[in-house]
Amino acid sequence: MTKGTSSFGKRHVKTHTLCRRCGKSSYHVQKKRCASCGYPCPRMRKYRWSEKACRRRTTGTGRMRNLKRTLLRLKGGYYERKPRFLATRDPAKLASIKEARDSKKAARVAARQPREPKQAKVVKTAAPKQPKQAKASAK
């Protein structure tokens, strides 16, 4: 029997199929393991002896949905917007808003009841327990 053409005609059984995680046709059907990403192992398969393979699936090769937004926020110094009433341009309106806020705060402070000073706690000591007396048997 020859090793070449006639033998290759008999190869019609699939050993690898599509992987759920990486999408490559590297998932071994009998071993139940992906040769490319290592699925179902939780960590991605990655070796330093194959730097090109590492480069193909590193950060920045996909959409970067969250990281893209985070990098934009970093560029702006994680700036948060000011409260709405400070964004108004009219100084008279701004002054009236601040005055109303301060008066509400003053009313709340005035409505509070003054606290009574705390008294020192008295610790009660338990009376020593009496030893149990054995019952005398009448028999």
PyMOL commands that set and color helices and strands:
alter all, ss='L'
color gray80, all
select helices_A, chain A and resi 5-8+51-56+65-75+84-87+91-111
alter helices_A, ss='H'
color red, helices_A
select strands_A, chain A and resi 16-17+27-28+33-34
alter strands_A, ss='S'
color yellow, strands_A
deselect
rebuild
show_as cartoon
